[in-house]
Amino acid sequence: MDLRSSFAQLINLPNPTNEIVAQKEKLKKQIQNKEEQQRRGLPPDFIGKIEDFAKSFKSTNGATIVFQESMWQADPAIAKRAIDGDIDGIVSGDSDFAMYVGNGGPGGYGDIMLRNPKLAKRNTQLATLEIWTGQKKAVEYINGILQPKVQATIFPAKKWPKYPIFDGLNRIRARALLALALGCDALPGGIVGFGAKKAFEIISNLDFSGENPFGLENPDAAEEKLLQLIVEASKRSKPKKYAHVAAGLTREDLICWSNSLIFERTHSGYLPGETPTALEEYNHLLANVDVEVDVLDGPPVQECRGCLSSGIHDFLQAEGAYNCHLCEETVCRSCLWDPSLERKANDRHPVCLPCRLDSLVVGGIDEVTEADMRKYLRDQRVPCPATADYEHVLSLYHVHTCNHGDDFAGAIDKVQYPLLPASALHFTELFAADSKIRPTIEDLDKKGPIQSIVRDVSVAPKDVINLVCLLSSLVVNFKKREKGDRRLVDHVVPANVVQMGMGARVDTGGRILKRAIRHAMDPGTRGVDRANFIFGYFESDPCLIVLDHTVKASMRKDEYCVECAFTEKHFVASTCKCKAGCQNEGVGKLGSQRILCTHGLVPLVQLSQLLSESLAEDLLHELRIRFVTDEHAFTGEDVTKETRERFKVALERLVF
C-alpha cells in the first residue's frame, strides 16, 4: 500500500523531471516484486486445507497422513522427530534445521533435508529432488545408498560448503549460539561482521568432542569460550540501521536467547531430551506445567504493544526498544514499520505497524500523538482520565473531532445495525418456531464449512443459488478509486459491508471498518474457512450465519469468540466475548443488546478476501459436482427464470 501511495503521488505531478520518471520506474519494479512475493505466499486457509486433505487421503497400500499442529513453531517439533528417528527426512527449505538437528538422530543421520521436489507432468512421479545436509557423515550415508543406483555424482564438489560450521558439532547450545551470531528467527540479522568464515575459524580452534587426550579443554569450557568470543564480537559491532541492533550483547542475553531455541516445547518433549529446571522470565512460557521450574530474572525484558501478527508480548531489551512517535507506545524491532530505517536520519521517526496501517487504510486519521489528542480534549473540556490508555484517548478524540460531541446521545437512536439482539444467534432462539432468522437445517449438528452447504444434496437447489448470490455480493461493489482520492476503506471492503459498518455507529463507522480490516489481516486471527456456517433466511432475504469463529485481540493475547448473521444488504445479529461486544452467557442469560463491535465485521472482511483467493474456486468446483450428480438440479420448477438470471450474474462475479 505504501509503495502504491508513493507511486500515485508521482503520477499526479505535472511536467515530471527525469529524476521523477526514474523514481516512478523504481517504484513500479518494487510493486511488481511485492506482488510476486504475495502470489508465492500461502493462502489464509492453508492450514485448514492441509488438515482436510490429510483426513480425506486414502492410499491403495493403506498409508495415511497424520496432521499435527505444533504447540509453538513447527521447526522444533519436526527436528525433534528427526532426532528421535521417527522420520527419514525433512521436506523443507529452512536452514534452521541444520542448527536444531546437528549430528543428532540414529547413526547421526537426522540432518537430511529434501528441498524443491518436482513431479513429472505425465505420471506425477518424483522427477527431481535436492538433498541438503550439514553433516559429512550423512553425505557418506546417502552416497552409500544412492551411488549404486544412480550413475551420477550425488554431491558435486562445487556444492560442498566452504565453512561447514555445524558438521560434527554435538553441542546444541553451541549450535544455537552460532545461529544467533549469524542470524536466525530469534535474532534476525545476527551480529554485524560475524559471518560463516569467522564462525568456522572459532569452531576449528575449539574442541567440543571431550576426547582431548591432554585434557586441555572439555566441552563445557569450549562452549564457555565460544560464548565469550561472540560477546566480544558483539561489542565490536557497530550497526548503522535498525535492522541490525545486536551490538553490545551480554552473556546473559545470549544464554537467554539460546534457551528460547533449545527449550521450545514439542509434542514429544524438548530437543535435548531433558526438561529444564530453571528458565528466565523471558522464557517462562516454555516451561513444562508438570515440572516445577525455577524462574530466573534473566536479562531486562520490555513489553511491546503488539502488531498485526501478535498481541502484547515481551521482548528482550537487547533486541532494541523503540517508541512509536504517534501512539508513544513501546515496540520491539519486529513490530516496527521500517526496521531498515537509518538511525542517523533526523527526518524519520519510528512508527509501529498498527499506526502505519491506520494511516494507509483511512488516509492517516491517526497521524497525531497521544499528547496532542490529550491537549485537544483538555481544550474542549472533555473529561479524560490520566489513567486512560491510548485506545480510550483515541476513541474520545475521534468522537469529538468527528461530531464535536453535539447531539451525540440523540444520534444513538439512529444507529441501525445489528437489527436483532445477540440472543437471536443462541440455539434456543435460532431454532425456535418464532425465530426471525429461519435456518434451512433443523439442528446445530448439521453446521459446517460453506462448501458443505453446496455439496449437501439435501439442500434445495434454490437455497444453493441464493447462497451463491449472497456470497457474490462480497466480491463486487468496491468503490472505484479516482486520482487524488484518499485511501479509504471503500476501496478494500465491498460497499454493502461498508454500509453495515457505517450503520452500526453514530459517526465512527469508518473506524470500526478500519479495525475490522486490521483484525482480518492479522495472521494471529484464525481463517474464516475454519468457522462453521448455517444458511437460512431473515424475513425473505437469504442470510448466512457464521458460528464458532475466533478473532485475535489487537492489544492483548486473548482470542474472542465471534458469531454473526448477515444478508446482502443488512447486518442482522452479532455476538462477541470482548468487553465492547454483546454475548450469550447461556440459557437464561442471553444478550439483549444490539451491539456490533469491531470484531463482528471481521468474518465478512475475511470472506471477501477468501473469495478472491480460493473460496470462489472451491464453490465452483462443488457446484460442478452437483451438476454432474443431477444436471437438472438448477433448472427445476422451483427455480424461476429470474432466479436463474441472478445465478448467472453471481457466477460471473465469482469467476471474474
C-alpha positions as CSV (number, residue, x, y, z in Angstrom):
1,M,0.0,0.0,0.0
2,D,2.8,2.4,0.9
3,L,4.6,1.8,-2.4
4,R,1.3,2.3,-4.4
5,S,0.6,5.5,-2.4
6,S,4.0,6.9,-3.3
7,F,3.6,5.9,-7.0
8,A,0.1,7.6,-7.1
9,Q,1.6,10.9,-5.8
10,L,4.2,10.9,-8.6
11,I,1.6,10.2,-11.3
12,N,-0.3,13.4,-10.4
13,L,2.8,15.6,-10.7
14,P,2.8,17.9,-13.8
15,N,5.9,18.1,-16.1
16,P,7.8,15.3,-14.4
17,T,11.6,15.6,-14.4
18,N,14.0,12.7,-15.4
19,E,14.6,12.1,-11.8
20,I,10.9,11.6,-11.1
21,V,10.5,9.4,-14.1
22,A,13.3,7.2,-12.8
23,Q,11.8,7.1,-9.4
24,K,8.4,6.0,-10.9
25,E,10.2,3.2,-12.7
26,K,11.9,2.1,-9.5
27,L,8.6,2.1,-7.6
28,K,6.9,0.1,-10.4
29,K,9.6,-2.6,-10.1
30,Q,9.3,-2.7,-6.3
31,I,5.5,-3.0,-6.5
32,Q,5.8,-5.9,-9.0
33,N,8.3,-7.6,-6.7
34,K,5.9,-7.3,-3.8
35,E,3.0,-8.6,-5.8
36,E,5.1,-11.6,-6.9
37,Q,6.1,-12.3,-3.3
38,Q,2.4,-12.2,-2.2
39,R,1.5,-14.6,-5.0
40,R,4.1,-17.1,-3.7
41,G,2.7,-16.8,-0.1
42,L,0.4,-19.3,1.5
43,P,-3.4,-18.6,1.4
44,P,-5.1,-17.8,4.7
45,D,-7.0,-21.1,4.6
46,F,-3.8,-23.2,4.0
47,I,-3.8,-25.0,7.4
48,G,-7.5,-25.9,7.1
49,K,-7.0,-27.2,3.5
50,I,-4.0,-29.3,4.6
51,E,-5.9,-30.8,7.5
52,D,-8.9,-31.6,5.3
53,F,-6.6,-33.3,2.7
54,A,-4.9,-35.3,5.4
55,K,-8.2,-36.6,6.8
56,S,-9.6,-37.5,3.4
57,F,-6.4,-39.1,2.0
58,K,-6.8,-42.8,1.0
59,S,-3.9,-44.8,-0.3
60,T,-4.1,-48.1,-2.2
61,N,-1.4,-49.6,0.2
62,G,-3.2,-48.4,3.3
63,A,-0.8,-45.5,4.1
64,T,-2.2,-42.5,5.9
65,I,-1.2,-38.9,6.5
66,V,-1.1,-37.7,10.1
67,F,-1.9,-33.9,10.6
68,Q,-0.3,-32.4,13.7
69,E,-0.4,-28.7,14.6
70,S,2.7,-27.7,16.7
71,M,2.5,-26.1,20.1
72,W,4.7,-23.3,19.1
73,Q,6.8,-23.2,15.9
74,A,6.8,-26.2,13.6
75,D,10.6,-26.3,13.2
76,P,11.5,-27.7,16.7
77,A,8.6,-30.2,16.5
78,I,9.9,-31.6,13.2
79,A,13.5,-31.5,14.4
80,K,12.6,-33.5,17.5
81,R,11.1,-36.2,15.4
82,A,14.2,-36.3,13.2
83,I,16.4,-36.6,16.4
84,D,14.2,-39.4,17.7
85,G,14.4,-41.3,14.4
86,D,10.7,-41.1,13.7
87,I,11.2,-39.7,10.1
88,D,13.6,-40.4,7.2
89,G,13.9,-36.8,6.0
90,I,12.6,-33.3,6.4
91,V,10.8,-31.7,3.4
92,S,11.7,-28.1,3.9
93,G,14.0,-25.2,2.8
94,D,14.5,-23.8,6.3
95,S,18.2,-23.5,7.1
96,D,17.4,-23.6,10.9
97,F,17.1,-27.4,10.8
98,A,20.9,-27.8,10.5
99,M,21.2,-26.0,13.8
100,Y,18.3,-27.8,15.5
101,V,19.2,-31.4,14.5
102,G,23.0,-31.2,14.1
103,N,24.6,-34.6,14.2
104,G,21.6,-36.0,16.1
105,G,19.3,-38.8,15.1
106,P,20.0,-42.6,14.8
107,G,23.5,-43.0,13.5
108,G,23.9,-39.2,13.3
109,Y,21.8,-39.1,10.1
110,G,19.0,-36.9,11.3
111,D,20.0,-33.8,9.4
112,I,18.7,-34.8,6.0
113,M,16.6,-32.2,4.3
114,L,14.7,-32.6,1.0
115,R,14.2,-29.4,-1.0
116,N,12.4,-28.4,-4.2
117,P,10.7,-31.7,-5.0
118,K,9.3,-31.6,-8.6
119,L,6.8,-34.0,-10.1
120,A,6.7,-35.3,-13.7
121,K,3.7,-33.9,-15.6
122,R,2.8,-37.2,-17.2
123,N,2.5,-39.5,-14.2
124,T,3.0,-37.2,-11.2
125,Q,6.0,-39.3,-10.1
126,L,9.0,-37.6,-8.4
127,A,11.2,-36.2,-11.2
128,T,13.9,-34.2,-9.3
129,L,14.8,-33.5,-5.7
130,E,17.6,-31.7,-3.9
131,I,19.2,-33.3,-0.8
132,W,20.8,-30.9,1.8
133,T,22.7,-31.7,5.0
134,G,25.2,-30.1,7.2
135,Q,26.9,-33.3,8.2
136,K,29.6,-35.1,6.3
137,K,28.6,-38.4,7.9
138,A,25.1,-38.0,6.4
139,V,26.7,-37.4,2.9
140,E,28.6,-40.6,3.1
141,Y,25.4,-42.5,4.3
142,I,23.3,-41.1,1.4
143,N,26.1,-41.8,-1.1
144,G,26.3,-45.4,0.0
145,I,22.6,-45.9,-0.7
146,L,22.2,-43.9,-4.0
147,Q,25.5,-44.2,-5.7
148,P,25.0,-47.8,-6.8
149,K,21.6,-46.9,-8.3
150,V,22.4,-43.6,-9.9
151,Q,25.2,-43.2,-12.4
152,A,25.9,-39.6,-11.4
153,T,27.7,-37.6,-8.7
154,I,25.2,-37.2,-5.8
155,F,27.0,-34.4,-4.1
156,P,29.1,-32.4,-6.6
157,A,32.3,-30.9,-5.1
158,K,31.3,-27.3,-6.0
159,K,28.2,-27.7,-3.8
160,W,30.2,-28.6,-0.7
161,P,30.0,-25.9,2.0
162,K,33.1,-23.8,2.3
163,Y,32.6,-23.3,6.0
164,P,30.7,-26.4,7.5
165,I,30.3,-24.9,11.0
166,F,27.7,-27.5,12.2
167,D,29.5,-30.6,10.9
168,G,30.0,-33.0,13.9
169,L,29.1,-30.3,16.4
170,N,27.2,-32.3,19.0
171,R,26.5,-29.5,21.5
172,I,23.1,-28.0,20.8
173,R,23.8,-24.8,22.8
174,A,27.0,-24.2,20.8
175,R,25.0,-24.6,17.6
176,A,22.3,-22.2,19.0
177,L,24.9,-19.6,19.9
178,L,26.4,-19.7,16.4
179,A,22.9,-19.4,14.8
180,L,22.2,-16.3,16.9
181,A,25.5,-14.7,15.9
182,L,25.0,-15.5,12.2
183,G,21.3,-14.5,12.3
184,C,18.2,-16.7,12.8
185,D,14.5,-16.4,13.7
186,A,15.3,-15.5,17.3
187,L,17.7,-12.7,16.3
188,P,17.2,-11.7,12.6
189,G,20.3,-10.2,11.1
190,G,22.6,-11.5,13.8
191,I,25.8,-9.6,14.7
192,V,27.2,-7.3,12.0
193,G,30.6,-8.5,10.9
194,F,30.2,-12.0,12.2
195,G,29.9,-14.4,9.2
196,A,30.4,-18.0,8.4
197,K,34.1,-17.6,7.9
198,K,34.6,-16.1,11.4
199,A,32.4,-18.8,12.9
200,F,34.4,-21.6,11.2
201,E,37.7,-20.1,12.5
202,I,36.4,-20.1,16.0
203,I,34.9,-23.6,15.8
204,S,38.1,-25.0,14.3
205,N,40.1,-23.9,17.3
206,L,37.7,-25.4,19.9
207,D,37.3,-29.0,20.9
208,F,33.7,-30.0,21.8
209,S,34.3,-33.7,21.5
210,G,35.6,-34.3,25.0
211,E,38.2,-36.7,23.5
212,N,41.2,-34.4,24.0
213,P,43.9,-36.8,25.5
214,F,45.7,-33.9,27.1
215,G,42.6,-32.7,29.0
216,L,43.4,-29.1,28.0
217,E,39.8,-28.4,27.1
218,N,36.5,-30.0,28.0
219,P,33.2,-29.4,26.1
220,D,31.8,-27.1,28.8
221,A,34.9,-25.0,28.7
222,A,34.8,-24.9,24.9
223,E,31.2,-23.7,25.0
224,E,32.0,-21.0,27.5
225,K,34.9,-19.9,25.3
226,L,32.6,-19.7,22.3
227,L,30.1,-17.6,24.3
228,Q,32.9,-15.2,25.4
229,L,34.1,-14.8,21.8
230,I,30.6,-14.0,20.5
231,V,30.1,-11.4,23.3
232,E,33.4,-9.8,22.3
233,A,32.4,-9.8,18.6
234,S,29.1,-8.1,19.6
235,K,30.9,-5.3,21.4
236,R,33.0,-4.6,18.3
237,S,29.8,-4.5,16.1
238,K,28.7,-1.0,15.0
239,P,25.3,-1.3,13.2
240,K,24.1,1.6,11.2
241,K,20.5,0.6,10.8
242,Y,17.6,-0.6,13.0
243,A,17.7,-3.9,11.1
244,H,21.0,-4.8,12.9
245,V,20.8,-4.0,16.6
246,A,22.8,-6.9,18.0
247,A,25.5,-4.7,19.5
248,G,26.9,-4.9,23.0
249,L,25.1,-8.2,23.8
250,T,25.9,-9.6,27.2
251,R,26.5,-13.2,28.2
252,E,23.0,-13.3,29.9
253,D,21.4,-12.1,26.6
254,L,22.9,-14.8,24.5
255,I,22.1,-17.6,27.1
256,C,18.5,-16.4,27.3
257,W,18.1,-16.4,23.5
258,S,19.8,-19.7,23.1
259,N,17.4,-21.2,25.8
260,S,14.4,-19.9,23.7
261,L,15.7,-22.0,20.8
262,I,16.7,-25.1,22.8
263,F,13.8,-25.4,25.1
264,E,10.8,-24.7,22.8
265,R,8.4,-27.5,23.8
266,T,7.2,-30.1,21.3
267,H,4.6,-32.8,21.5
268,S,7.4,-35.3,22.3
269,G,9.4,-33.3,24.8
270,Y,12.3,-30.9,24.5
271,L,15.0,-31.1,21.8
272,P,17.9,-32.0,24.2
273,G,15.8,-34.8,25.7
274,E,15.9,-33.3,29.1
275,T,13.4,-30.9,30.9
276,P,14.8,-27.6,32.1
277,T,14.8,-27.0,35.8
278,A,15.3,-23.2,35.6
279,L,14.3,-20.7,32.9
280,E,14.5,-16.9,32.6
281,E,11.3,-14.8,33.0
282,Y,11.5,-14.2,29.2
283,N,11.3,-18.0,28.6
284,H,8.9,-19.0,31.4
285,L,6.1,-19.9,29.0
286,L,8.3,-22.7,27.6
287,A,8.3,-24.5,31.0
288,N,6.5,-27.8,31.3
289,V,3.5,-27.3,33.6
290,D,4.0,-30.8,35.1
291,V,7.5,-30.0,36.3
292,E,8.5,-27.4,38.9
293,V,10.8,-24.8,37.2
294,D,12.7,-22.0,38.9
295,V,12.0,-18.7,37.2
296,L,15.2,-16.6,37.0
297,D,15.3,-12.8,36.5
298,G,17.5,-13.1,33.4
299,P,18.3,-10.1,31.1
300,P,16.0,-7.0,31.1
301,V,12.6,-7.6,29.4
302,Q,10.2,-5.0,28.0
303,E,6.6,-5.2,26.8
304,C,5.7,-4.4,23.2
305,R,2.2,-3.1,22.3
306,G,2.0,-5.7,19.5
307,C,1.4,-5.6,15.8
308,L,-0.5,-7.3,13.0
309,S,0.8,-10.8,13.9
310,S,0.7,-10.7,17.7
311,G,-0.9,-9.0,20.6
312,I,1.0,-7.6,23.6
313,H,4.2,-9.6,24.1
314,D,7.5,-9.5,25.9
315,F,10.9,-9.0,24.2
316,L,14.5,-8.7,25.3
317,Q,15.6,-5.1,25.7
318,A,18.9,-6.1,24.0
319,E,16.9,-6.7,20.8
320,G,16.2,-2.9,20.6
321,A,13.3,-1.0,22.0
322,Y,11.6,1.9,20.2
323,N,8.9,4.4,21.0
324,C,6.3,5.0,18.2
325,H,6.1,8.8,17.7
326,L,2.3,8.5,17.0
327,C,0.9,6.4,19.8
328,E,4.0,6.8,22.0
329,E,3.9,3.1,22.9
330,T,7.0,0.9,23.2
331,V,7.5,-1.6,20.3
332,C,10.1,-4.2,19.5
333,R,12.1,-4.3,16.3
334,S,9.7,-6.9,14.7
335,C,6.7,-4.6,15.2
336,L,8.4,-1.5,13.8
337,W,7.1,-0.3,10.5
338,D,10.5,0.3,8.9
339,P,13.2,-1.7,10.6
340,S,15.8,-0.7,7.9
341,L,15.4,2.9,9.0
342,E,18.8,4.6,9.4
343,R,19.5,5.8,12.9
344,K,21.1,9.0,11.7
345,A,18.1,10.1,9.6
346,N,16.8,13.1,11.5
347,D,13.7,13.5,9.4
348,R,12.4,9.9,10.0
349,H,10.8,8.7,13.2
350,P,9.9,5.2,14.4
351,V,6.3,4.2,13.7
352,C,4.7,0.9,14.8
353,L,2.9,-1.3,12.3
354,P,-0.6,-0.7,13.7
355,C,-0.3,3.1,13.4
356,R,1.2,2.8,9.9
357,L,-1.6,0.6,8.8
358,D,-4.1,3.1,10.2
359,S,-2.6,5.8,8.1
360,L,-2.7,3.7,5.0
361,V,-6.2,2.4,5.3
362,V,-8.0,5.5,6.4
363,G,-5.9,8.3,5.0
364,G,-3.9,9.0,8.1
365,I,-6.5,9.9,10.6
366,D,-4.3,8.8,13.4
367,E,-1.3,11.0,12.4
368,V,-1.4,12.7,15.8
369,T,0.4,11.8,19.0
370,E,-1.4,10.8,22.2
371,A,-0.1,14.1,23.8
372,D,-1.7,16.1,21.0
373,M,-5.0,14.3,21.5
374,R,-5.0,14.8,25.2
375,K,-4.3,18.5,24.7
376,Y,-7.2,18.8,22.2
377,L,-9.6,17.1,24.7
378,R,-8.4,19.4,27.5
379,D,-9.0,22.4,25.3
380,Q,-12.5,21.1,24.5
381,R,-13.1,20.4,28.3
382,V,-13.7,16.8,27.6
383,P,-13.1,14.6,30.7
384,C,-10.2,12.2,30.0
385,P,-8.7,10.4,33.0
386,A,-5.0,10.5,33.4
387,T,-5.0,6.7,33.6
388,A,-6.8,6.3,30.3
389,D,-4.9,4.1,27.8
390,Y,-4.1,5.0,24.2
391,E,-7.2,3.3,22.8
392,H,-9.5,5.2,25.2
393,V,-7.9,8.5,24.4
394,L,-8.1,7.8,20.6
395,S,-11.8,6.9,20.8
396,L,-12.6,10.1,22.7
397,Y,-10.6,12.1,20.2
398,H,-12.4,10.6,17.2
399,V,-15.9,11.1,18.7
400,H,-15.2,14.8,19.4
401,T,-13.4,15.7,16.3
402,C,-15.9,14.0,14.0
403,N,-19.0,15.4,15.7
404,H,-17.6,17.8,18.3
405,G,-19.8,16.0,20.9
406,D,-23.0,17.7,19.7
407,D,-26.3,15.7,19.9
408,F,-24.3,12.5,20.3
409,A,-26.7,10.9,22.7
410,G,-29.7,11.7,20.4
411,A,-27.9,10.2,17.4
412,I,-27.6,6.8,19.0
413,D,-31.2,6.1,18.3
414,K,-30.5,6.3,14.6
415,V,-27.9,3.5,14.7
416,Q,-29.4,0.8,12.5
417,Y,-27.2,-2.3,13.0
418,P,-27.4,-5.0,14.2
419,L,-31.1,-5.4,13.5
420,L,-31.5,-8.1,16.2
421,P,-30.0,-8.6,19.7
422,A,-27.3,-11.2,20.3
423,S,-29.9,-13.7,21.7
424,A,-31.1,-14.3,18.1
425,L,-27.9,-16.4,17.5
426,H,-28.4,-18.6,20.5
427,F,-29.6,-22.1,19.5
428,T,-32.6,-21.9,21.8
429,E,-33.9,-18.9,19.8
430,L,-32.3,-19.6,16.4
431,F,-34.3,-22.9,16.1
432,A,-37.4,-21.6,17.8
433,A,-40.7,-21.6,15.9
434,D,-40.9,-17.8,16.2
435,S,-37.3,-17.1,15.3
436,K,-36.9,-14.1,12.9
437,I,-33.9,-16.0,11.4
438,R,-35.0,-19.2,9.8
439,P,-32.2,-21.7,9.2
440,T,-32.6,-24.3,6.5
441,I,-31.4,-27.0,8.9
442,E,-33.1,-28.4,11.9
443,D,-30.3,-28.5,14.5
444,L,-26.7,-27.4,15.0
445,D,-25.3,-30.9,14.2
446,K,-25.5,-30.1,10.5
447,K,-23.5,-26.9,10.6
448,G,-20.2,-27.0,8.8
449,P,-18.0,-25.3,6.1
450,I,-19.6,-23.2,3.4
451,Q,-18.6,-25.8,0.8
452,S,-20.6,-28.5,2.7
453,I,-23.8,-26.4,2.2
454,V,-23.3,-26.5,-1.6
455,R,-22.2,-30.2,-1.5
456,D,-25.2,-31.4,0.6
457,V,-27.8,-32.8,-1.8
458,S,-30.5,-32.4,0.9
459,V,-30.1,-28.6,0.5
460,A,-32.6,-27.3,-2.1
461,P,-31.1,-26.0,-5.3
462,K,-32.9,-22.7,-4.8
463,D,-31.2,-22.3,-1.4
464,V,-27.8,-23.1,-3.0
465,I,-28.4,-20.4,-5.7
466,N,-29.4,-17.9,-3.0
467,L,-26.3,-18.6,-1.0
468,V,-24.0,-18.1,-4.1
469,C,-25.8,-14.9,-4.9
470,L,-25.3,-13.7,-1.3
471,L,-21.5,-14.5,-1.3
472,S,-21.1,-12.9,-4.7
473,S,-22.0,-9.6,-3.2
474,L,-18.8,-9.7,-1.2
475,V,-16.6,-9.7,-4.3
476,V,-18.1,-6.7,-6.1
477,N,-19.2,-3.1,-5.4
478,F,-15.8,-1.8,-4.3
479,K,-15.7,1.9,-4.7
480,K,-13.7,2.9,-7.7
481,R,-10.6,4.9,-6.8
482,E,-10.1,8.0,-8.7
483,K,-6.9,10.0,-9.0
484,G,-6.4,12.1,-5.9
485,D,-8.8,10.0,-3.7
486,R,-7.7,9.4,-0.2
487,R,-7.1,5.8,0.8
488,L,-10.4,4.9,2.4
489,V,-12.0,1.6,3.4
490,D,-14.4,1.9,0.4
491,H,-11.5,0.8,-1.8
492,V,-10.8,-2.5,0.0
493,V,-14.2,-3.5,1.5
494,P,-17.4,-4.2,-0.5
495,A,-20.0,-1.4,-0.5
496,N,-22.6,-3.5,1.4
497,V,-20.1,-4.2,4.2
498,V,-19.2,-0.5,4.3
499,Q,-22.9,0.3,4.7
500,M,-23.2,-2.2,7.6
501,G,-20.2,-0.7,9.4
502,M,-21.4,2.9,8.9
503,G,-24.9,1.9,10.1
504,A,-23.5,0.5,13.3
505,R,-22.1,3.7,14.7
506,V,-23.1,7.3,15.1
507,D,-20.1,8.8,13.4
508,T,-17.2,6.3,13.7
509,G,-18.3,3.7,11.2
510,G,-15.1,4.2,9.2
511,R,-13.0,3.5,12.3
512,I,-14.8,0.2,13.1
513,L,-14.3,-0.9,9.5
514,K,-10.6,0.0,9.6
515,R,-10.2,-2.0,12.8
516,A,-12.0,-5.0,11.2
517,I,-9.6,-4.8,8.3
518,R,-6.6,-4.9,10.7
519,H,-8.0,-7.9,12.5
520,A,-8.8,-9.7,9.3
521,M,-5.2,-9.2,8.1
522,D,-3.7,-10.3,11.4
523,P,-2.1,-13.7,10.9
524,G,-3.0,-14.5,14.5
525,T,-6.7,-14.4,13.6
526,R,-8.0,-17.8,12.6
527,G,-9.1,-18.2,9.0
528,V,-12.8,-17.9,8.4
529,D,-12.6,-21.1,6.5
530,R,-12.3,-22.9,9.8
531,A,-15.6,-21.5,11.2
532,N,-18.9,-23.2,10.9
533,F,-21.8,-21.9,8.8
534,I,-25.6,-22.2,8.5
535,F,-27.7,-20.9,5.6
536,G,-31.1,-19.5,6.2
537,Y,-33.4,-16.6,5.7
538,F,-34.1,-13.3,7.5
539,E,-37.6,-12.3,6.5
540,S,-37.4,-13.1,2.8
541,D,-33.7,-12.3,2.3
542,P,-31.0,-15.1,2.1
543,C,-29.0,-15.0,5.3
544,L,-25.6,-16.5,6.2
545,I,-24.9,-17.4,9.8
546,V,-21.2,-17.6,10.9
547,L,-20.6,-19.7,14.1
548,D,-17.6,-20.8,16.2
549,H,-15.2,-18.2,14.8
550,T,-12.3,-16.6,16.8
551,V,-10.6,-13.3,16.3
552,K,-7.3,-12.3,17.8
553,A,-7.3,-9.3,20.1
554,S,-5.1,-6.4,18.8
555,M,-3.6,-5.3,22.0
556,R,-3.8,-8.4,24.1
557,K,-3.0,-12.1,23.9
558,D,-6.7,-13.0,24.1
559,E,-8.9,-14.5,21.4
560,Y,-12.6,-13.6,21.2
561,C,-15.4,-16.0,20.0
562,V,-17.3,-14.2,17.3
563,E,-20.6,-15.2,15.7
564,C,-22.8,-13.1,13.3
565,A,-25.5,-13.3,10.7
566,F,-25.9,-11.1,7.6
567,T,-27.9,-10.7,4.4
568,E,-26.7,-8.9,1.2
569,K,-28.0,-5.5,2.5
570,H,-28.2,-5.8,6.3
571,F,-26.2,-6.9,9.3
572,V,-28.7,-9.0,11.3
573,A,-27.0,-10.0,14.6
574,S,-23.7,-10.4,16.3
575,T,-22.1,-11.8,19.4
576,C,-18.6,-11.3,20.7
577,K,-16.9,-12.0,24.0
578,C,-14.8,-8.8,24.1
579,K,-15.7,-6.1,26.6
580,A,-17.3,-3.9,23.9
581,G,-19.4,-6.7,22.4
582,C,-22.6,-8.4,23.5
583,Q,-22.6,-12.2,24.2
584,N,-24.9,-15.0,25.2
585,E,-23.7,-16.4,28.5
586,G,-26.1,-19.4,28.4
587,V,-29.8,-20.2,28.7
588,G,-31.5,-17.6,30.9
589,K,-28.6,-15.2,30.3
590,L,-29.0,-14.2,26.6
591,G,-27.6,-11.0,25.3
592,S,-30.5,-8.5,24.9
593,Q,-28.5,-5.6,23.4
594,R,-27.8,-4.8,19.7
595,I,-24.1,-4.2,19.6
596,L,-21.6,-4.6,16.7
597,C,-18.1,-4.4,18.0
598,T,-15.1,-4.2,15.7
599,H,-14.7,-8.0,15.7
600,G,-18.2,-8.6,14.4
601,L,-17.3,-7.5,10.8
602,V,-14.1,-9.5,10.6
603,P,-15.8,-12.6,9.2
604,L,-17.3,-10.6,6.4
605,V,-14.0,-8.9,5.5
606,Q,-12.2,-12.3,5.6
607,L,-14.9,-13.9,3.4
608,S,-14.4,-11.1,0.9
609,Q,-10.7,-11.8,0.8
610,L,-11.0,-15.6,0.8
611,L,-13.5,-15.5,-2.1
612,S,-10.9,-13.6,-4.2
613,E,-8.2,-16.1,-3.3
614,S,-9.6,-19.6,-3.3
615,L,-13.1,-19.9,-1.9
616,A,-14.8,-18.9,-5.1
617,E,-12.9,-21.6,-7.0
618,D,-13.9,-24.2,-4.3
619,L,-17.6,-23.2,-4.6
620,L,-17.5,-23.5,-8.4
621,H,-15.9,-27.0,-8.0
622,E,-18.7,-28.1,-5.6
623,L,-21.4,-26.7,-8.0
624,R,-19.9,-28.7,-10.8
625,I,-20.2,-31.9,-8.7
626,R,-23.9,-31.0,-8.1
627,F,-24.4,-30.6,-11.8
628,V,-22.7,-33.9,-12.6
629,T,-24.8,-35.6,-10.0
630,D,-28.1,-34.1,-11.2
631,E,-27.8,-32.0,-14.4
632,H,-31.4,-30.7,-13.9
633,A,-30.9,-29.7,-10.2
634,F,-30.8,-26.0,-11.0
635,T,-33.5,-26.0,-13.7
636,G,-36.4,-27.5,-11.8
637,E,-39.8,-25.9,-11.5
638,D,-38.9,-24.3,-8.1
639,V,-36.1,-22.4,-9.8
640,T,-37.7,-19.5,-11.7
641,K,-36.2,-17.8,-14.8
642,E,-35.5,-14.7,-12.6
643,T,-33.6,-16.9,-10.1
644,R,-31.6,-18.5,-12.9
645,E,-30.6,-15.0,-14.2
646,R,-29.5,-13.9,-10.8
647,F,-27.5,-17.2,-10.5
648,K,-25.8,-16.5,-13.8
649,V,-24.8,-13.0,-12.7
650,A,-23.5,-14.3,-9.4
651,L,-21.4,-16.9,-11.1
652,E,-19.9,-14.3,-13.5
653,R,-18.9,-12.3,-10.4
654,L,-17.2,-15.2,-8.8
655,V,-15.3,-16.2,-11.9
656,F,-14.1,-12.7,-12.9
